[in-house]
């Protein structure tokens, strides 16, 4: 497959690929590998079940908005030691969006059942540890929620992502 600049290539598990350039001058690209654990958490946060992770219908994805957001999140991940919470939050949100828009099955996310008690615990923890490089996992554990579902809860209740 050939992907022009700003396109994304999504390789499903078990798919053979070479990563070679289609042009003699070569190419530059960024790569992100997502663990089964992360993808399972995102699917649980979206759909409320831990069934199989979705695959992509096509290996070449054309979506400027998501491509731009993925580049931004990737750049944040490079500097994660400065702000882990922002880097992880952005990356999880973008990965979820990639699957919502380009996954092989179309389901609407389950509604967020608001858990204000969990979010209040999270806010208290964030305020107490704001000077530390806390992670989504740290805060989600305090809130008693899975990491991606915590992000959905937090934004639904406060209108902001936790790093904001």
N, CA, C and O atoms as a DFTB+ gen file, in Angstrom:
656 C
 N C O
     1  1       0.857      -1.195       0.000
     2  2       0.000       0.000       0.000
     3  2       0.882       1.230       0.000
     4  3       1.998       1.211       0.520
     5  1       0.388       2.266      -0.569
     6  2       1.116       3.531      -0.620
     7  2       0.250       4.572       0.075
     8  3      -0.955       4.663      -0.157
     9  1       0.893       5.352       0.931
    10  2       0.175       6.393       1.660
    11  2       0.867       7.731       1.422
    12  3       2.063       7.863       1.684
    13  1       0.133       8.718       0.933
    14  2       0.727      10.041       0.735
    15  2       0.953      10.757       2.064
    16  3       0.520      10.295       3.119
    17  1       1.631      11.879       1.986
    18  2       1.881      12.690       3.182
    19  2       0.560      12.993       3.875
    20  3      -0.457      13.221       3.219
    21  1       0.580      12.994       5.166
    22  2      -0.536      13.262       6.078
    23  2      -1.534      12.114       6.190
    24  3      -2.462      12.194       6.995
    25  1      -1.374      11.063       5.417
    26  2      -2.225       9.885       5.592
    27  2      -1.679       9.077       6.760
    28  3      -0.517       9.217       7.141
    29  1      -2.520       8.244       7.310
    30  2      -2.091       7.358       8.391
    31  2      -2.121       5.928       7.857
    32  3      -2.973       5.575       7.041
    33  1      -1.199       5.129       8.319
    34  2      -1.217       3.716       7.985
    35  2      -1.505       2.961       9.270
    36  3      -0.811       3.132      10.273
    37  1      -2.524       2.133       9.231
    38  2      -2.916       1.339      10.393
    39  2      -2.681      -0.123      10.052
    40  3      -3.283      -0.656       9.120
    41  1      -1.823      -0.756      10.794
    42  2      -1.495      -2.154      10.535
    43  2      -2.169      -3.012      11.590
    44  3      -1.901      -2.872      12.784
    45  1      -3.032      -3.887      11.148
    46  2      -3.733      -4.776      12.059
    47  2      -2.782      -5.827      12.619
    48  3      -1.795      -6.171      11.969
    49  1      -3.060      -6.338      13.802
    50  2      -2.207      -7.378      14.383
    51  2      -2.071      -8.568      13.435
    52  3      -3.052      -9.023      12.846
    53  1      -0.853      -9.059      13.298
    54  2      -0.581     -10.216      12.458
    55  2      -0.394      -9.914      10.989
    56  3      -0.071     -10.810      10.209
    57  1      -0.593      -8.658      10.594
    58  2      -0.447      -8.291       9.186
    59  2       1.028      -8.063       8.864
    60  3       1.715      -7.333       9.578
    61  1       1.508      -8.679       7.803
    62  2       2.898      -8.538       7.392
    63  2       3.060      -7.197       6.683
    64  3       2.219      -6.805       5.874
    65  1       4.141      -6.505       6.993
    66  2       4.413      -5.218       6.356
    67  2       5.920      -5.011       6.299
    68  3       6.677      -5.620       7.056
    69  1       6.343      -4.132       5.379
    70  2       7.792      -3.916       5.241
    71  2       8.244      -2.530       5.647
    72  3       9.412      -2.358       5.993
    73  1       7.378      -1.536       5.620
    74  2       7.758      -0.184       6.012
    75  2       8.687       0.506       5.032
    76  3       9.302       1.516       5.372
    77  1       8.797      -0.012       3.844
    78  2       9.686       0.592       2.849
    79  2       9.024       1.779       2.176
    80  3       7.799       1.876       2.096
    81  1       9.857       2.663       1.702
    82  2       9.389       3.831       0.971
    83  2       9.025       3.445      -0.458
    84  3       9.666       2.583      -1.060
    85  1       7.997       4.085      -0.991
    86  2       7.580       3.846      -2.375
    87  2       8.314       4.756      -3.347
    88  3       8.149       4.631      -4.560
    89  1       9.125       5.671      -2.823
    90  2       9.872       6.594      -3.684
    91  2      11.366       6.450      -3.399
    92  3      11.755       6.107      -2.282
    93  1      12.200       6.708      -4.400
    94  2      13.642       6.505      -4.224
    95  2      14.273       7.381      -3.140
    96  3      15.258       6.977      -2.521
    97  1      13.725       8.560      -2.903
    98  2      14.307       9.472      -1.914
    99  2      13.972       9.088      -0.478
   100  3      14.476       9.706       0.459
   101  1      13.136       8.085      -0.295
   102  2      12.754       7.675       1.048
   103  2      11.614       8.515       1.585
   104  3      11.016       9.315       0.866
   105  1      11.328       8.324       2.836
   106  2      10.247       9.081       3.473
   107  2      10.520       9.179       4.959
   108  3      11.374       8.481       5.505
   109  1       9.774      10.061       5.596
   110  2       9.839      10.185       7.046
   111  2       8.458       9.867       7.585
   112  3       7.442      10.256       7.009
   113  1       8.438       9.163       8.684
   114  2       7.155       8.865       9.303
   115  2       7.340       8.616      10.786
   116  3       8.447       8.362      11.260
   117  1       6.245       8.695      11.500
   118  2       6.234       8.427      12.932
   119  2       5.477       7.125      13.142
   120  3       4.543       6.805      12.406
   121  1       5.891       6.390      14.148
   122  2       5.266       5.105      14.443
   123  2       4.834       5.090      15.902
   124  3       5.547       5.566      16.785
   125  1       3.672       4.543      16.129
   126  2       3.195       4.328      17.493
   127  2       2.617       2.922      17.564
   128  3       1.767       2.547      16.757
   129  1       3.078       2.161      18.522
   130  2       2.561       0.826      18.769
   131  2       1.735       0.881      20.047
   132  3       2.194       1.382      21.073
   133  1       0.523       0.364      19.975
   134  2      -0.369       0.412      21.126
   135  2      -0.548      -0.990      21.685
   136  3      -0.824      -1.935      20.946
   137  1      -0.388      -1.114      22.986
   138  2      -0.490      -2.417      23.635
   139  2      -1.934      -2.912      23.610
   140  3      -2.880      -2.129      23.527
   141  1      -2.074      -4.230      23.683
   142  2      -3.413      -4.828      23.775
   143  2      -4.140      -4.297      25.005
   144  3      -5.351      -4.076      24.974
   145  1      -3.390      -4.093      26.090
   146  2      -3.983      -3.592      27.335
   147  2      -4.589      -2.198      27.134
   148  3      -5.706      -1.930      27.577
   149  1      -3.847      -1.319      26.467
   150  2      -4.357       0.033      26.214
   151  2      -5.589      -0.023      25.325
   152  3      -6.597       0.619      25.617
   153  1      -5.513      -0.782      24.249
   154  2      -6.643      -0.851      23.325
   155  2      -7.858      -1.476      23.994
   156  3      -8.984      -1.036      23.761
   157  1      -7.648      -2.490      24.817
   158  2      -8.745      -3.111      25.542
   159  2      -9.395      -2.110      26.494
   160  3     -10.619      -2.071      26.618
   161  1      -8.572      -1.299      27.167
   162  2      -9.102      -0.282      28.079
   163  2      -9.913       0.759      27.317
   164  3     -10.980       1.172      27.769
   165  1      -9.410       1.181      26.168
   166  2     -10.136       2.180      25.373
   167  2     -11.472       1.606      24.914
   168  3     -12.494       2.291      24.973
   169  1     -11.473       0.349      24.455
   170  2     -12.733      -0.259      24.025
   171  2     -13.694      -0.431      25.191
   172  3     -14.901      -0.244      25.033
   173  1     -13.177      -0.784      26.353
   174  2     -14.029      -0.886      27.530
   175  2     -14.621       0.484      27.861
   176  3     -15.806       0.587      28.177
   177  1     -13.804       1.534      27.791
   178  2     -14.273       2.883      28.074
   179  2     -15.282       3.395      27.065
   180  3     -16.149       4.202      27.401
   181  1     -15.173       2.926      25.824
   182  2     -16.108       3.353      24.779
   183  2     -17.410       2.561      24.806
   184  3     -18.498       3.131      24.722
   185  1     -17.287       1.242      24.925
   186  2     -18.434       0.375      24.710
   187  2     -18.905      -0.389      25.942
   188  3     -19.968      -1.008      25.915
   189  1     -18.116      -0.353      27.032
   190  2     -18.541      -1.001      28.257
   191  2     -18.327      -2.501      28.299
   192  3     -18.836      -3.170      29.197
   193  1     -17.582      -3.043      27.344
   194  2     -17.277      -4.475      27.389
   195  2     -15.833      -4.702      26.959
   196  3     -15.207      -3.834      26.350
   197  1     -15.330      -5.855      27.278
   198  2     -13.935      -6.170      26.976
   199  2     -13.838      -7.234      25.889
   200  3     -13.021      -8.150      25.985
   201  1     -14.635      -7.122      24.897
   202  2     -14.548      -8.089      23.793
   203  2     -13.365      -7.777      22.903
   204  3     -12.538      -6.929      23.240
   205  1     -13.278      -8.437      21.799
   206  2     -12.112      -8.253      20.934
   207  2     -11.942      -6.807      20.500
   208  3     -12.904      -6.048      20.376
   209  1     -10.714      -6.464      20.279
   210  2     -10.387      -5.134      19.797
   211  2     -10.712      -5.071      18.312
   212  3     -10.506      -6.040      17.581
   213  1     -11.206      -3.957      17.885
   214  2     -11.564      -3.741      16.487
   215  2     -10.327      -3.732      15.598
   216  3      -9.206      -3.537      16.068
   217  1     -10.548      -3.941      14.333
   218  2      -9.494      -3.822      13.333
   219  2      -9.848      -2.697      12.390
   220  3     -10.922      -2.101      12.484
   221  1      -8.941      -2.413      11.485
   222  2      -9.181      -1.346      10.519
   223  2      -9.668      -1.933       9.201
   224  3      -9.189      -2.976       8.754
   225  1     -10.626      -1.247       8.588
   226  2     -11.173      -1.690       7.311
   227  2     -10.146      -1.544       6.205
   228  3     -10.073      -2.370       5.295
   229  1      -9.361      -0.496       6.291
   230  2      -8.361      -0.201       5.271
   231  2      -7.062       0.165       5.971
   232  3      -7.086       0.807       7.021
   233  1      -5.922      -0.237       5.400
   234  2      -4.655       0.110       6.058
   235  2      -4.244       1.572       5.874
   236  3      -3.446       2.094       6.653
   237  1      -4.780       2.229       4.855
   238  2      -4.435       3.633       4.623
   239  2      -5.645       4.480       4.998
   240  3      -6.727       4.329       4.430
   241  1      -5.446       5.367       5.956
   242  2      -6.539       6.182       6.483
   243  2      -6.330       7.639       6.095
   244  3      -5.277       8.220       6.356
   245  1      -7.334       8.211       5.476
   246  2      -7.285       9.613       5.088
   247  2      -8.224      10.396       5.994
   248  3      -9.445      10.300       5.866
   249  1      -7.668      11.150       6.886
   250  2      -8.459      11.912       7.854
   251  2      -7.538      12.997       8.412
   252  3      -6.811      12.767       9.378
   253  1      -7.575      14.158       7.807
   254  2      -6.652      15.230       8.200
   255  2      -6.794      15.628       9.661
   256  3      -5.795      15.877      10.336
   257  1      -8.022      15.689      10.151
   258  2      -8.227      16.098      11.538
   259  2      -7.577      15.108      12.508
   260  3      -6.849      15.510      13.416
   261  1      -7.840      13.828      12.313
   262  2      -7.276      12.822      13.206
   263  2      -5.771      12.712      13.006
   264  3      -5.028      12.526      13.970
   265  1      -5.316      12.828      11.754
   266  2      -3.876      12.773      11.480
   267  2      -3.151      13.904      12.202
   268  3      -2.093      13.694      12.795
   269  1      -3.718      15.091      12.149
   270  2      -3.132      16.240      12.833
   271  2      -3.145      16.046      14.348
   272  3      -2.162      16.345      15.025
   273  1      -4.258      15.546      14.877
   274  2      -4.363      15.298      16.323
   275  2      -3.391      14.207      16.754
   276  3      -2.813      14.291      17.838
   277  1      -3.203      13.186      15.923
   278  2      -2.274      12.109      16.255
   279  2      -0.842      12.626      16.263
   280  3      -0.059      12.255      17.137
   281  1      -0.492      13.468      15.314
   282  2       0.845      14.077      15.297
   283  2       1.058      14.900      16.572
   284  3       2.109      14.802      17.204
   285  1       0.078      15.698      16.943
   286  2       0.164      16.522      18.152
   287  2       0.345      15.643      19.390
   288  3       1.194      15.930      20.234
   289  1      -0.444      14.576      19.502
   290  2      -0.340      13.665      20.642
   291  2       1.013      12.960      20.651
   292  3       1.612      12.765      21.709
   293  1       1.484      12.585      19.483
   294  2       2.784      11.914      19.374
   295  2       3.895      12.837      19.849
   296  3       4.810      12.402      20.549
   297  1       3.821      14.104      19.475
   298  2       4.820      15.075      19.917
   299  2       4.769      15.253      21.434
   300  3       5.811      15.384      22.077
   301  1       3.575      15.258      22.006
   302  2       3.445      15.339      23.460
   303  2       4.063      14.121      24.129
   304  3       4.695      14.244      25.178
   305  1       3.887      12.938      23.528
   306  2       4.459      11.715      24.104
   307  2       5.987      11.784      24.134
   308  3       6.614      11.222      25.032
   309  1       6.584      12.463      23.167
   310  2       8.041      12.619      23.154
   311  2       8.535      13.410      24.356
   312  3       9.678      13.257      24.786
   313  1       7.673      14.248      24.888
   314  2       8.010      15.089      26.042
   315  2       7.243      14.644      27.295
   316  3       7.028      15.440      28.210
   317  1       6.842      13.398      27.331
   318  2       5.985      12.905      28.416
   319  2       6.592      13.086      29.802
   320  3       5.868      13.219      30.788
   321  1       7.913      13.090      29.876
   322  2       8.531      13.260      31.200
   323  2       8.213      14.637      31.782
   324  3       8.353      14.846      32.986
   325  1       7.789      15.571      30.938
   326  2       7.415      16.903      31.425
   327  2       5.947      16.969      31.848
   328  3       5.608      17.658      32.810
   329  1       5.077      16.253      31.131
   330  2       3.647      16.297      31.449
   331  2       2.991      15.001      30.988
   332  3       2.337      14.955      29.946
   333  1       3.177      13.953      31.780
   334  2       2.640      12.635      31.455
   335  2       1.125      12.662      31.307
   336  3       0.571      12.018      30.416
   337  1       0.463      13.403      32.174
   338  2      -0.995      13.457      32.151
   339  2      -1.511      13.986      30.813
   340  3      -2.418      13.396      30.226
   341  1      -0.952      15.076      30.332
   342  2      -1.380      15.629      29.046
   343  2      -1.058      14.674      27.910
   344  3      -1.891      14.449      27.033
   345  1       0.140      14.112      27.918
   346  2       0.563      13.218      26.839
   347  2      -0.350      11.996      26.761
   348  3      -0.834      11.648      25.684
   349  1      -0.584      11.352      27.888
   350  2      -1.431      10.154      27.893
   351  2      -2.882      10.490      27.547
   352  3      -3.528       9.763      26.792
   353  1      -3.385      11.574      28.093
   354  2      -4.768      11.967      27.816
   355  2      -4.977      12.199      26.329
   356  3      -5.922      11.680      25.734
   357  1      -4.089      12.980      25.736
   358  2      -4.215      13.276      24.307
   359  2      -4.117      12.015      23.464
   360  3      -4.908      11.825      22.540
   361  1      -3.157      11.153      23.771
   362  2      -2.976       9.953      22.963
   363  2      -4.181       9.024      23.079
   364  3      -4.646       8.489      22.072
   365  1      -4.688       8.826      24.286
   366  2      -5.856       7.951      24.443
   367  2      -7.060       8.495      23.685
   368  3      -7.790       7.741      23.042
   369  1      -7.262       9.798      23.763
   370  2      -8.404      10.408      23.075
   371  2      -8.285      10.225      21.563
   372  3      -9.270       9.924      20.889
   373  1      -7.070      10.409      21.033
   374  2      -6.877      10.284      19.586
   375  2      -7.023       8.838      19.140
   376  3      -7.657       8.571      18.119
   377  1      -6.450       7.904      19.883
   378  2      -6.572       6.497      19.510
   379  2      -8.052       6.092      19.497
   380  3      -8.489       5.382      18.591
   381  1      -8.811       6.533      20.480
   382  2     -10.247       6.236      20.497
   383  2     -10.922       6.812      19.256
   384  3     -11.758       6.153      18.637
   385  1     -10.567       8.018      18.900
   386  2     -11.167       8.663      17.722
   387  2     -10.811       7.924      16.433
   388  3     -11.651       7.795      15.542
   389  1      -9.582       7.443      16.328
   390  2      -9.184       6.670      15.141
   391  2     -10.092       5.448      15.006
   392  3     -10.585       5.161      13.916
   393  1     -10.314       4.731      16.101
   394  2     -11.158       3.541      16.028
   395  2     -12.619       3.892      15.787
   396  3     -13.310       3.184      15.054
   397  1     -13.099       4.970      16.389
   398  2     -14.488       5.371      16.155
   399  2     -14.723       5.710      14.687
   400  3     -15.767       5.375      14.125
   401  1     -13.766       6.364      14.079
   402  2     -13.933       6.786      12.684
   403  2     -13.536       5.732      11.656
   404  3     -14.100       5.681      10.563
   405  1     -12.567       4.894      12.008
   406  2     -11.997       4.009      10.983
   407  2     -11.971       2.537      11.352
   408  3     -11.435       1.729      10.594
   409  1     -12.535       2.165      12.490
   410  2     -12.577       0.765      12.892
   411  2     -13.506      -0.038      12.010
   412  3     -14.337       0.524      11.296
   413  1     -13.366      -1.355      12.057
   414  2     -14.153      -2.209      11.170
   415  2     -15.599      -2.397      11.598
   416  3     -16.390      -2.979      10.855
   417  1     -15.950      -1.926      12.750
   418  2     -17.354      -2.002      13.132
   419  2     -17.808      -0.632      13.609
   420  3     -17.051       0.133      14.206
   421  1     -19.054      -0.357      13.327
   422  2     -19.599       0.940      13.700
   423  2     -20.574       0.759      14.853
   424  3     -21.667       0.217      14.684
   425  1     -20.166       1.216      16.012
   426  2     -21.040       1.232      17.177
   427  2     -20.920       2.595      17.805
   428  3     -19.855       3.213      17.787
   429  1     -21.990       3.048      18.344
   430  2     -21.944       4.297      19.098
   431  2     -21.383       4.012      20.477
   432  3     -21.669       2.965      21.057
   433  1     -20.591       4.927      21.008
   434  2     -20.086       4.731      22.376
   435  2     -21.242       4.650      23.367
   436  3     -22.288       5.267      23.167
   437  1     -21.046       3.887      24.432
   438  2     -22.070       3.820      25.472
   439  2     -22.132       5.183      26.167
   440  3     -21.133       5.900      26.220
   441  1     -23.288       5.532      26.691
   442  2     -23.382       6.815      27.387
   443  2     -22.532       6.797      28.662
   444  3     -22.317       5.750      29.272
   445  1     -22.070       7.953      29.035
   446  2     -21.301       8.084      30.266
   447  2     -22.286       8.244      31.417
   448  3     -23.037       9.218      31.479
   449  1     -22.271       7.282      32.320
   450  2     -23.090       7.373      33.529
   451  2     -22.256       8.165      34.527
   452  3     -21.259       7.674      35.056
   453  1     -22.674       9.374      34.769
   454  2     -21.854      10.294      35.563
   455  2     -21.604       9.805      36.976
   456  3     -22.522       9.433      37.708
   457  1     -20.327       9.818      37.331
   458  2     -19.889       9.394      38.658
   459  2     -19.155      10.583      39.280
   460  3     -17.925      10.644      39.267
   461  1     -19.921      11.517      39.818
   462  2     -19.324      12.745      40.354
   463  2     -18.411      12.467      41.536
   464  3     -17.437      13.191      41.747
   465  1     -18.708      11.437      42.306
   466  2     -17.845      11.095      43.446
   467  2     -16.450      10.711      42.987
   468  3     -15.461      11.133      43.585
   469  1     -16.363       9.917      41.932
   470  2     -15.062       9.505      41.398
   471  2     -14.300      10.707      40.866
   472  3     -13.094      10.826      41.085
   473  1     -14.988      11.590      40.174
   474  2     -14.326      12.772      39.613
   475  2     -13.890      13.727      40.714
   476  3     -12.833      14.348      40.598
   477  1     -14.664      13.861      41.764
   478  2     -14.249      14.706      42.899
   479  2     -12.972      14.167      43.542
   480  3     -12.078      14.936      43.893
   481  1     -12.889      12.835      43.696
   482  2     -11.660      12.225      44.223
   483  2     -10.482      12.532      43.302
   484  3      -9.381      12.837      43.762
   485  1     -10.727      12.446      42.004
   486  2      -9.668      12.710      41.029
   487  2      -9.196      14.163      41.106
   488  3      -7.996      14.434      41.099
   489  1     -10.129      15.074      41.179
   490  2      -9.770      16.502      41.260
   491  2      -8.955      16.769      42.529
   492  3      -7.962      17.495      42.488
   493  1      -9.365      16.195      43.631
   494  2      -8.620      16.361      44.883
   495  2      -7.198      15.829      44.727
   496  3      -6.241      16.467      45.165
   497  1      -7.064      14.667      44.107
   498  2      -5.741      14.063      43.886
   499  2      -4.888      14.937      42.953
   500  3      -3.701      15.145      43.203
   501  1      -5.496      15.438      41.895
   502  2      -4.762      16.293      40.941
   503  2      -4.261      17.550      41.648
   504  3      -3.099      17.926      41.496
   505  1      -5.118      18.188      42.405
   506  2      -4.714      19.411      43.118
   507  2      -3.595      19.137      44.114
   508  3      -2.658      19.927      44.235
   509  1      -3.691      18.026      44.821
   510  2      -2.685      17.673      45.819
   511  2      -1.342      17.324      45.176
   512  3      -0.291      17.565      45.770
   513  1      -1.371      16.758      43.966
   514  2      -0.155      16.268      43.315
   515  2       0.193      17.021      42.038
   516  3       0.926      16.503      41.195
   517  1      -0.319      18.224      41.886
   518  2      -0.128      18.983      40.646
   519  2       1.331      19.231      40.302
   520  3       1.665      19.355      39.123
   521  1       2.204      19.306      41.287
   522  2       3.626      19.563      41.025
   523  2       4.353      18.301      40.554
   524  3       5.479      18.378      40.063
   525  1       3.708      17.145      40.704
   526  2       4.319      15.875      40.293
   527  2       3.933      15.569      38.843
   528  3       2.997      16.159      38.303
   529  1       4.653      14.659      38.233
   530  2       4.338      14.230      36.871
   531  2       3.401      13.023      36.943
   532  3       3.798      11.890      36.674
   533  1       2.144      13.297      37.315
   534  2       1.172      12.220      37.510
   535  2       0.656      11.715      36.162
   536  3       0.720      12.410      35.149
   537  1       0.146      10.492      36.183
   538  2      -0.336       9.875      34.944
   539  2      -1.838       9.638      35.010
   540  3      -2.448       9.727      36.076
   541  1      -2.419       9.336      33.864
   542  2      -3.835       8.981      33.804
   543  2      -4.081       7.751      34.673
   544  3      -5.078       7.692      35.393
   545  1      -3.184       6.772      34.613
   546  2      -3.340       5.560      35.424
   547  2      -3.385       5.889      36.916
   548  3      -4.193       5.321      37.651
   549  1      -2.523       6.803      37.366
   550  2      -2.498       7.202      38.778
   551  2      -3.854       7.746      39.211
   552  3      -4.408       7.340      40.233
   553  1      -4.370       8.664      38.418
   554  2      -5.626       9.333      38.782
   555  2      -6.805       8.378      38.660
   556  3      -7.691       8.369      39.514
   557  1      -6.817       7.576      37.604
   558  2      -7.908       6.620      37.408
   559  2      -7.973       5.632      38.569
   560  3      -9.059       5.252      39.005
   561  1      -6.807       5.216      39.070
   562  2      -6.783       4.292      40.209
   563  2      -7.414       4.932      41.438
   564  3      -8.170       4.282      42.161
   565  1      -7.108       6.196      41.676
   566  2      -7.697       6.919      42.811
   567  2      -9.213       7.030      42.635
   568  3      -9.976       6.906      43.594
   569  1      -9.633       7.268      41.383
   570  2     -11.061       7.420      41.096
   571  2     -11.796       6.075      41.066
   572  3     -13.024       6.035      41.126
   573  1     -11.041       4.979      40.973
   574  2     -11.656       3.663      40.902
   575  2     -12.262       3.344      39.547
   576  3     -13.229       2.588      39.452
   577  1     -11.686       3.926      38.494
   578  2     -12.187       3.729      37.135
   579  2     -11.058       3.259      36.227
   580  3      -9.882       3.424      36.554
   581  1     -11.411       2.678      35.096
   582  2     -10.384       2.336      34.113
   583  2      -9.874       3.651      33.507
   584  3     -10.606       4.641      33.489
   585  1      -8.645       3.672      33.018
   586  2      -8.062       4.935      32.556
   587  2      -8.865       5.681      31.491
   588  3      -9.123       6.875      31.647
   589  1      -9.261       5.011      30.425
   590  2      -9.972       5.747      29.381
   591  2     -11.378       6.145      29.831
   592  3     -11.840       7.240      29.512
   593  1     -12.062       5.267      30.568
   594  2     -13.392       5.635      31.064
   595  2     -13.284       6.808      32.030
   596  3     -14.171       7.661      32.070
   597  1     -12.212       6.858      32.804
   598  2     -11.980       8.011      33.670
   599  2     -11.920       9.291      32.833
   600  3     -12.533      10.297      33.190
   601  1     -11.178       9.253      31.714
   602  2     -11.082      10.450      30.856
   603  2     -12.455      10.883      30.369
   604  3     -12.773      12.072      30.365
   605  1     -13.271       9.913      29.957
   606  2     -14.625      10.239      29.500
   607  2     -15.455      10.831      30.641
   608  3     -16.174      11.809      30.438
   609  1     -15.360      10.243      31.841
   610  2     -16.087      10.734      33.013
   611  2     -15.688      12.172      33.329
   612  3     -16.529      13.053      33.506
   613  1     -14.375      12.374      33.393
   614  2     -13.852      13.675      33.789
   615  2     -14.345      14.767      32.839
   616  3     -14.803      15.824      33.272
   617  1     -14.245      14.494      31.547
   618  2     -14.656      15.500      30.562
   619  2     -16.167      15.706      30.577
   620  3     -16.636      16.835      30.432
   621  1     -16.932      14.634      30.751
   622  2     -18.389      14.753      30.795
   623  2     -18.839      15.620      31.961
   624  3     -19.797      16.382      31.839
   625  1     -18.154      15.505      33.084
   626  2     -18.577      16.227      34.291
   627  2     -17.995      17.632      34.364
   628  3     -18.693      18.569      34.749
   629  1     -16.711      17.791      33.994
   630  2     -16.082      19.098      34.135
   631  2     -16.053      19.914      32.838
   632  3     -15.903      21.136      32.866
   633  1     -16.199      19.228      31.710
   634  2     -16.104      19.907      30.419
   635  2     -14.671      20.058      29.928
   636  3     -14.426      20.637      28.869
   637  1     -13.717      19.527      30.712
   638  2     -12.288      19.658      30.383
   639  2     -11.584      18.311      30.531
   640  3     -12.051      17.442      31.267
   641  1     -10.472      18.138      29.838
   642  2      -9.655      16.966      30.119
   643  2      -8.905      17.207      31.432
   644  3      -8.742      18.359      31.833
   645  1      -8.447      16.156      32.106
   646  2      -7.826      16.343      33.421
   647  2      -6.538      17.173      33.403
   648  3      -6.217      17.807      34.407
   649  1      -5.806      17.188      32.316
   650  2      -4.578      17.981      32.291
   651  2      -4.861      19.476      32.213
   652  3      -3.995      20.289      32.537
   653  1      -6.063      19.842      31.785
   654  2      -6.412      21.259      31.720
   655  2      -6.725      21.791      33.106
   656  3      -7.042      22.971      33.257
